[in-house]
Amino acid sequence: MHVPYARVGEYLEFIKEHRINLEIFFRAQDLADLSKDDLREMIDKFDHSPTFTIHAPFMDLSPAAIDNGVREVTRDRFAQVLDAAEVIKPKAIVFHSGYEKWKYGHNVDIWLERSLDMWPEFIRRATDIGAKIAIENIFEDAPDNLKLLMEELASEHCGICFDTGHMNIFSSVPLKDWLDALGSYIVELHLHDNQGDRDAHLPVGDGTFDFDALFGALKGKDLIRTVEATSVGDVLKSLERLKRY
């Protein structure tokens, strides 16, 4: 389950009772303030030896920014994420793609060139830790730019985090097109639902996303499956509904 680092203590007993594995979301301010001892102390609170993934900060950051100052701030924050990963030893580290077609004037080549300058160093660091980099779809209305990025990076240590809620809001093409293009690259799923109008993070099955089609297409694949819910009740509801798959 996805949980902000600052709220791990709030959900600690729930996590331990249900023996839940965790995707820790770090805000930029978390990374600026915490130490490796803080991370070790967090890990020591769990008595069920959970596995971890990490979700990197994204507000104001842009890994393919045209402005070199913005890129350097982004690079510094991402480096702090990898510093935390050295302690946590996650299976994957999720980053946002940073692509918005309007911001780049529909010129995907600019975004791609800048992206290719950013990711290799972090893929190398993640590989040394034993983790994979997972690039998440956000505002993409089709999978084309992410497929280009995966083809160009051509690394078994970098893949896609496919977010069901984001696809349900922003996509202009059917789910099948996403899975045909990116299915071989998907390493993690972010599972939540909505009515196609806003990023509501509803429990699985409370919106209009086609989970039957998703899990039918990905049957047999060894993926990290992360529930992104807004309450413990919604986490439990999602877990119960996911049992059928």
C-alpha positions as CSV (number, residue, x, y, z in Angstrom):
1,M,0.0,0.0,0.0
2,H,1.1,3.6,-0.8
3,V,1.8,5.6,2.3
4,P,3.5,9.0,2.8
5,Y,6.7,8.8,4.9
6,A,5.3,11.4,7.3
7,R,2.3,9.2,8.1
8,V,3.9,5.8,8.5
9,G,3.5,6.1,12.3
10,E,-0.2,7.0,12.0
11,Y,-0.8,3.7,10.1
12,L,1.7,1.6,11.9
13,E,-0.6,-0.7,13.8
14,F,-2.8,-1.3,10.7
15,I,0.3,-2.1,8.6
16,K,1.5,-4.6,11.2
17,E,-1.9,-6.2,11.8
18,H,-2.5,-6.8,8.1
19,R,1.2,-7.5,7.3
20,I,1.2,-5.1,4.4
21,N,4.2,-4.3,2.2
22,L,4.8,-0.6,1.7
23,E,5.4,2.0,-1.0
24,I,6.9,4.9,0.9
25,F,6.1,8.3,-0.7
26,F,8.8,10.9,0.1
27,R,8.0,14.6,-0.3
28,A,10.9,16.9,-1.1
29,Q,10.8,18.3,2.4
30,D,11.0,14.8,3.8
31,L,14.2,14.2,1.9
32,A,15.6,17.5,3.0
33,D,15.1,16.8,6.7
34,L,15.6,13.0,7.2
35,S,18.8,11.1,7.9
36,K,19.7,7.5,7.3
37,D,19.3,6.8,11.0
38,D,15.6,8.1,10.7
39,L,15.1,5.5,7.9
40,R,16.6,2.7,9.9
41,E,14.4,3.6,12.9
42,M,11.3,3.5,10.6
43,I,12.3,0.0,9.3
44,D,12.9,-1.3,12.8
45,K,9.2,-0.5,13.8
46,F,8.0,-3.3,11.6
47,D,8.0,-6.9,12.9
48,H,6.8,-8.6,9.7
49,S,9.7,-7.8,7.5
50,P,7.8,-6.0,4.8
51,T,9.2,-5.4,1.3
52,F,9.4,-1.8,0.1
53,T,9.1,0.3,-2.9
54,I,9.7,4.1,-3.0
55,H,7.7,6.8,-4.7
56,A,9.9,9.8,-5.4
57,P,8.7,13.5,-5.0
58,F,7.3,15.1,-8.1
59,M,5.8,18.5,-7.2
60,D,7.7,21.3,-9.1
61,L,10.2,18.7,-10.4
62,S,10.9,18.0,-14.1
63,P,13.4,15.4,-15.2
64,A,13.2,16.6,-18.8
65,A,13.1,20.4,-18.0
66,I,14.3,22.8,-20.6
67,D,15.5,25.1,-17.8
68,N,18.8,23.7,-16.6
69,G,18.2,25.2,-13.2
70,V,15.1,23.2,-12.8
71,R,16.9,20.1,-14.1
72,E,19.6,20.4,-11.5
73,V,17.1,20.8,-8.6
74,T,15.3,17.7,-10.0
75,R,18.7,15.8,-10.2
76,D,19.5,16.8,-6.6
77,R,16.2,15.5,-5.3
78,F,16.4,12.3,-7.2
79,A,19.9,11.8,-5.9
80,Q,18.4,12.1,-2.4
81,V,15.8,9.5,-3.2
82,L,18.6,7.1,-4.2
83,D,20.4,7.9,-0.9
84,A,17.3,6.8,0.9
85,A,17.0,3.7,-1.2
86,E,20.5,2.6,-0.1
87,V,19.0,2.1,3.4
88,I,15.5,0.9,2.5
89,K,16.6,-1.5,-0.3
90,P,13.3,-1.2,-2.3
91,K,12.3,-3.5,-5.1
92,A,11.4,-0.5,-7.2
93,I,11.6,3.3,-7.2
94,V,8.7,5.1,-8.9
95,F,9.3,8.5,-10.7
96,H,6.9,10.6,-12.7
97,S,7.7,11.0,-16.4
98,G,7.3,14.7,-16.5
99,Y,5.7,14.7,-19.9
100,E,2.9,17.0,-20.8
101,K,2.2,17.4,-24.5
102,W,1.0,21.0,-24.1
103,K,4.1,22.0,-22.1
104,Y,6.4,20.6,-24.8
105,G,4.3,21.9,-27.7
106,H,3.6,18.3,-28.8
107,N,7.4,17.9,-29.5
108,V,8.1,14.7,-27.8
109,D,11.7,14.7,-29.2
110,I,12.7,17.5,-26.8
111,W,11.3,15.6,-23.8
112,L,12.9,12.4,-24.9
113,E,16.4,14.0,-25.5
114,R,16.3,15.6,-22.0
115,S,15.0,12.4,-20.4
116,L,17.8,10.3,-21.9
117,D,20.3,12.7,-20.3
118,M,18.7,12.3,-16.9
119,W,17.8,8.6,-16.3
120,P,20.9,6.5,-17.0
121,E,22.8,7.7,-13.9
122,F,19.8,6.8,-11.7
123,I,19.3,3.5,-13.3
124,R,22.9,2.6,-12.6
125,R,22.6,3.6,-8.9
126,A,19.3,1.7,-8.6
127,T,20.9,-1.4,-10.2
128,D,23.7,-1.3,-7.6
129,I,21.1,-1.3,-4.8
130,G,19.1,-4.1,-6.4
131,A,16.1,-2.0,-7.4
132,K,14.4,-1.1,-10.6
133,I,13.4,2.4,-11.8
134,A,9.7,2.5,-12.7
135,I,8.5,5.5,-14.8
136,E,4.8,6.3,-14.2
137,N,2.2,7.5,-16.6
138,I,0.6,10.7,-15.5
139,F,-0.8,13.2,-18.1
140,E,-0.1,11.0,-21.1
141,D,-3.1,10.5,-23.3
142,A,-1.4,7.7,-25.2
143,P,1.6,5.4,-24.4
144,D,3.8,6.5,-27.3
145,N,6.3,8.7,-25.5
146,L,6.8,6.2,-22.7
147,K,7.4,3.4,-25.2
148,L,10.0,5.6,-27.0
149,L,11.7,6.2,-23.6
150,M,11.8,2.5,-22.8
151,E,13.1,1.6,-26.2
152,E,15.9,4.2,-26.0
153,L,16.9,3.3,-22.4
154,A,16.8,-0.4,-23.3
155,S,17.5,-1.5,-19.7
156,E,16.2,-4.5,-17.9
157,H,16.6,-2.3,-14.7
158,C,14.1,0.3,-15.9
159,G,10.4,-0.2,-16.7
160,I,6.9,1.3,-16.4
161,C,4.7,1.8,-13.4
162,F,1.2,1.6,-15.0
163,D,-1.2,3.8,-13.1
164,T,-4.9,2.7,-13.6
165,G,-6.4,5.9,-12.3
166,H,-4.3,8.3,-14.5
167,M,-5.0,6.2,-17.6
168,N,-8.7,6.3,-16.8
169,I,-8.7,10.1,-16.7
170,F,-6.3,11.2,-19.4
171,S,-6.2,8.5,-22.0
172,S,-7.6,9.1,-25.5
173,V,-7.0,5.6,-26.6
174,P,-8.3,2.2,-25.2
175,L,-6.6,0.2,-22.5
176,K,-5.6,-2.4,-25.0
177,D,-3.4,0.1,-26.8
178,W,-1.5,0.8,-23.5
179,L,-1.0,-2.8,-22.8
180,D,0.1,-3.6,-26.4
181,A,2.6,-0.8,-26.3
182,L,3.9,-1.1,-22.7
183,G,2.9,-4.6,-21.4
184,S,6.4,-6.0,-21.8
185,Y,7.9,-3.0,-19.8
186,I,5.4,-2.9,-16.9
187,V,7.1,-3.7,-13.6
188,E,4.6,-2.2,-11.2
189,L,0.9,-1.4,-11.1
190,H,-0.7,1.5,-9.2
191,L,-4.2,0.4,-8.5
192,H,-7.0,2.8,-7.8
193,D,-10.2,3.9,-9.5
194,N,-12.2,7.0,-10.5
195,Q,-15.2,8.0,-12.7
196,G,-13.0,9.4,-15.4
197,D,-13.4,13.0,-14.2
198,R,-10.7,13.5,-11.6
199,D,-7.9,11.7,-9.7
200,A,-10.2,10.5,-6.9
201,H,-8.2,7.5,-5.8
202,L,-11.3,5.4,-5.2
203,P,-11.1,1.8,-4.1
204,V,-10.7,-0.8,-6.9
205,G,-14.1,-1.4,-8.5
206,D,-15.7,1.9,-7.3
207,G,-15.1,3.6,-10.6
208,T,-15.1,2.9,-14.3
209,F,-11.6,1.4,-14.9
210,D,-11.7,-2.1,-16.5
211,F,-9.7,-4.2,-14.0
212,D,-11.0,-7.4,-15.7
213,A,-9.3,-6.5,-18.9
214,L,-6.1,-5.3,-17.1
215,F,-5.6,-8.5,-15.1
216,G,-6.7,-10.7,-18.0
217,A,-4.0,-9.2,-20.2
218,L,-1.3,-9.3,-17.5
219,K,-2.1,-12.8,-16.2
220,G,1.0,-14.7,-15.1
221,K,3.3,-11.6,-15.0
222,D,5.3,-11.1,-11.8
223,L,4.5,-7.5,-11.0
224,I,4.5,-5.3,-7.9
225,R,0.9,-4.4,-7.2
226,T,0.4,-1.3,-5.1
227,V,-3.0,-0.1,-3.8
228,E,-3.2,3.7,-3.8
229,A,-6.1,4.5,-1.5
230,T,-7.0,7.5,0.7
231,S,-8.1,5.5,3.8
232,V,-7.5,2.2,5.5
233,G,-11.1,1.2,4.7
234,D,-10.5,1.8,1.0
235,V,-7.3,-0.2,1.2
236,L,-9.1,-3.2,2.7
237,K,-12.0,-2.9,0.2
238,S,-9.4,-2.9,-2.7
239,L,-7.5,-5.9,-1.3
240,E,-10.8,-7.8,-0.9
241,R,-11.8,-7.1,-4.5
242,L,-8.4,-7.9,-5.9
243,K,-8.6,-11.4,-4.5
244,R,-10.7,-12.5,-7.5
245,Y,-7.7,-11.8,-9.8
